[in-house]
């Protein structure tokens, strides 16, 4: 299946990839709790920095798992739109889902200026996985550091882009 000028959505597999790598810390009652991500940002649910109403996540916040699922679905719409707006060529559902997963993690502006997007729009398909894997660093105390978690995540996203098993 290829998309162009339609409203593609991330696949279940793409969502599972995001959930797997983002995680969702919970309390003893099964509620999602605020935590600090690797970059020390206040986060809740599956990697959200803000609640659906735009409230910034604060330490000590809790939401139900249902709210965490709804928050992820709400945020994915934004990242699907970024990918639809920035990608100028046809993508299959795995390629689209991989791009949404990457964009969700690095942000829309970073995705828009990425070498991965440039290779996608040039239809240089064989070069895309390598460019996805470049996004493996986290900023800690002002210094860019390679993250084993991001290395694994980018490998998974690059495999999904190629329609290969990522787990």
Secondary structure, 3 states (H helix, E strand, C coil): CEECCCCCCCCHHHHHHHHHHHCCCECCCCCEECEECCCCCEEECCCECECCCCCECCCCCEECHHHHHHHHHHHHHHHHHHHHHHCCCCEEHHHHHHHHHHHHHHCHHHHHCCHHHHHHHCCCHHHHHHHHHCCCEEEECCEEEECHHHHHHHHHHHHHHCCCCCC
